[in-house]
């Protein structure tokens, strides 16, 4: 299942073994990066490294950060990603992306 920024706040029903791909807009030259909030339950597991796909070849161009997860267990939980500058400790995220997962 593919999810984008327009799905922020939505609820998704999935099955164990499904794959989830989240693509969020990001600009490489700003220092901001999307990072997953700690996942307290075993519903999802990251698959591979986060990828960055540029919208064009210009230096500092905007693009999309792509996360892939496998659905591991039944239950309900929130998956949250935060757009932050990692070195700015204690600063609230510039953006927050959050979805509710219901796994059957």
Secondary structure, 3 states (H helix, E strand, C coil): CEEEHHHCCCEEEECCCCEEEEEEEEEHHHCCEEEECCCCCCCEEECCCCEEEECCCCCCCEEEEEEEEEECCCEEEEEEEEEECCCCCCCCCCEEEEEEEEEC
